[in-house]
């Protein structure tokens, strides 16, 4: 992942336990209904090591006032290894978002934006594809379910990068690990979103013993920014994003082309990455005009 189209991440520190309520107020539901839009879902990853989740809610459509983004992803927590087992790990910036959900997450949810936590490898050998047993996969799924429940998030995004399978005596990818993990997480979070960033050994292992988890994912997206590639995952085009753009690495003309292709080919999701605090309404308008027939408005 050394390509300039992709991102690099360094993630440290540990997950604290704080219980926060997750209910959306009635007014939020009313606001969401009043500002409905038609077209693909727009997804955005936020690098919380340097940017605030609150940037997501600053963009609306000039026509109708709906939020530009439907799903925001906290990038990223880690799957780490303690010498015996995998465990969930958050650096100080991810933990700051979780500890401040009242100001970083709830304002987005109140506008109808779903907020997910991305889980990423951390060079320690522990990954989604090498749990040694179904029990180990279930234990990690429980940690993921707990963080979603504790902080009132809307789901989990899987990103099988930077694992370095085999480090610290860990195993190589096996056929059953990711299937068991996703099945367990779905049982524990039946009404939350589970999404797939289509990269790494896990993304190539979506079936085991005659059982497929492809349609267990709510959505899946292409991981290569500035390109078009139909991802593994759900069989319905409405749940896939072959388009992927980086605000800091993809030209606005390419973003517009990918958005136009998303609509013309009937796909239901459009993926973006690395929204910053700068006013990028002009860039966003390049793709919202194609997706929704409206330019974007920035409100600080």
N, C-alpha and C positions, 0 to 999 in steps of 0.2 A: 504493500500500500504506500509506496514511496512516490507514486504519481502525484503531480500538483493538483490533479482533479480531486484527489481524496484528502482526507483529513488525518492529522496526527494528534494523538491524545496521550497525556500522561496523567494518570489518576492514582491517588493515594488515599490514606486515612480510613476511618471506620464508621459504621452505621450506628447512630444513637437511636434510642427508642422514645418517641414522643407521640402520644395519641392526639389526633386532631380530627374534628368532625368533618364530614364530607358532603353534607346535604346542600343542594342548591336551593336558594330561596325562591318563593313563588314568583317574585318580580323578575328573576333571571329567566325563568321559563317563558314569561310573557315577552321579555325582550327578545329572546331567541325566536319565538314565533313571529314577532313583528318584523324581524329582519331576515326572513328566510331567503335563500338563493337557490338557483337551479344550475347544476353543472357538477363537474368532478369535485371531490373533496381535495382541499389543499392541505398538505402536511408540511411542517417546518421543524427542523432540528435546531436546538439552541445550544451552543457551546457555553455552558454555564461557568466554565473556568474564567471566561472573560466577558460574558454578556448576561443580561437579565431576561428572565422569562417574560417580564412585563412588556417587552418590546413586541410580543406577538399580537397583543390586543390593540395596538396603535394603528392598525390598518383596516379600513372598511372600504366597501365598494361605493363609488360615487352614486351609482344608481341603486337605490333601495336601502343603503346603509348597513348591509350585512357584513359580518366579519370576513376578511379575506381568508383567514386560516381556520380550519376546522379541527385539526389535531396538532398539538405542540408536543415535542419530545424533549425531555430533559436529557441532555447528553453529557456525561453518561456515568452510571455506576458500573462496578466491575464484578466479574466472577474471579475470585482469588483462591489461593491454595495455601493451607496451613501445614502442609506436610503429611496430612492424613485425609483431608476432605476439602471439597470446594465450599466456599462461603461467599455471601454477598458483602460487598465492600464499597464504601462511598468516600470520595475525597472531600476535602473541607468545603469545596464550592458546591458540590452536589448536596452535601449535608446542610449547607446554609439554605438552599432552596427548600429542602424538606422541613427544616426547622422554622421556616418563615412562609409556610404554605398560605397563611392568611393574606399575605401581600404579594407573593410570587405566583401562586397557583389559583387560589379561589377567585380572584378577579377575572381570570381567563374562563374558568368553569362557569361563572355567573353570566358570561356572554355566550355560552354554549360551546366553548372550545374544550375538547377533551385533552387531558394532559397525561402523557405516558412517561414511564421511566425506561430509558434504554440501558441494556446490560451488555457489557463489552469485556472481552478478554484483557488480561493485564500481564502478559509475558511470563506467567508463572506455570503454565502447563495445564491449568484447569480450564475446561471449556464445556460447552453444551454437548459435545459429541463424544466425550470420554468418561462419563460416569461409569464406575465399575459394576454397578448393579441398579436394578429398578428402585431399590430402597434409597440409594444415594441420590438418584434423580428426584425422587419424591421429596427428600429432605430439602434439597435446594429449591424445588418448586414451592415448598412451604415458606421458605425465607422470602421468596418473591411475593407470594400471596400476602404475607404479613406486612411487608413494606407498603404494598398497595392499600391494604385495609387501614393500617396505622395512620397513613398520611392522606387518606382520601383521594388517591390517584385514580385514573381511569383505565390503567392497564400497564402492560409490559411490552417492550420492543426488544427483540433478540438480534444481536449483531456479533457474529462469530469471527471477529478479527483479533489480531494481536495476542492470540492464545499461546502460540509456540508449543503445540502439543508435544509431549515427551519431556519437557523441562521438569526438573525436580522429581524425576522418577515417575511422572504421570504417564498414563497410557496413551496410545494412539487412538484416533477416532474409531468408534465401533458402530455397528449397524443399529443398535437399539436405543442408545442413550438419549438422543434428541426426541425421539418418538415418545419415550417414557416421560421425559421432562414436560413436553407440551401437553400430553394427555393429563398428567397430574395437575398441571397449572390450570387447565381448563376445568377440571373437576372442582378445584378450589376457588376459581374465579369464574363461575358460569356466566356472569353478566358483565364482565369487563372485556376490554379489548386486548387481544394478543396479536402482535404484528411481527413481520419478518423482514429484516434487512438482508436481502438475498446474497449472502456472501459466506465463504468459509465451508469447512467440511460438514457442519451441521445442516446447512441449506441444501446440501446434496444428499442428505439422508432423511427424507421425509416419509419413508415407509419402512415397515419392519413386520415380518411374519404375516404378510397379507393385509396389514392395517396401514392406512395413509393418514397423515396429519395435515395434508395440504389444505383441506377445507376447514381445519380447526382454526387456522389463522383468519382473523377478520380481514386483514390487508397484508399485502407484500409489495416491496418496491425494489427497483433497480438501484444498485449501490454506486454506479459509476456516473459521476456528475458530468453534465454536458453531453450525455449520450442517450440513446434509445435502446432499451433491451427489455424484452418481456421477462419478468422475474418468475422463479419458481413460487408456488404457493397456491392460493385458491384458484379454482377452475373458472370462476366468473370474471370477465373483464372488468366488471364494475368494482372489483376489489383489488385491482392491480394498478401499479404505476410503472409503466415502462420508461417514463420520462423522469429525469433527475437533474436538478440544477443547483449550483452553488452560487450564492449571492456574491461571493468574492472570487469565483473562479470560472463562471460561465457568462458569456456575453448576453446582453439583453435580446439580441436578434436570435440567438440559439434558444433562449428561454421561450421566446414567442413562437418559434418554429415547433418546439417540443409541445407547447401548450396547444397549438393548432392541431398537431397530429394526435394528441390525446383525445380531443373532441372528435375529430374526423374518423378516428378508428374505434371510437366507442369505449374508451377506457374510463374508469371512474375515479382515479386518484392521480394527483400531481404532487411530486415530492420536491421539496426545497431544503436547503441546508445553509446554516451559518448566517442567519439573520442577525445583524448588528444593531447598535443603538442609532446609527445614522439614518437620516430620512431617505429611504430607498423607494419612495412611492413611484417614481418614474420607472425604475426597473420592474417593480411589481406590476405596474400597469401594463408592461409589455406582455406579461402572461395572463393577467386577469381580463384584459380586453379580448383575448382569444378564448379563455375558459368561460367567462361570464358575460361578455359583451359590455363591460364597464371598466373604467379606469379605477385606480385605487387612490384613496385619500389617507394622508398621514395626520394623526392627531397626537401631539406630544403628551 
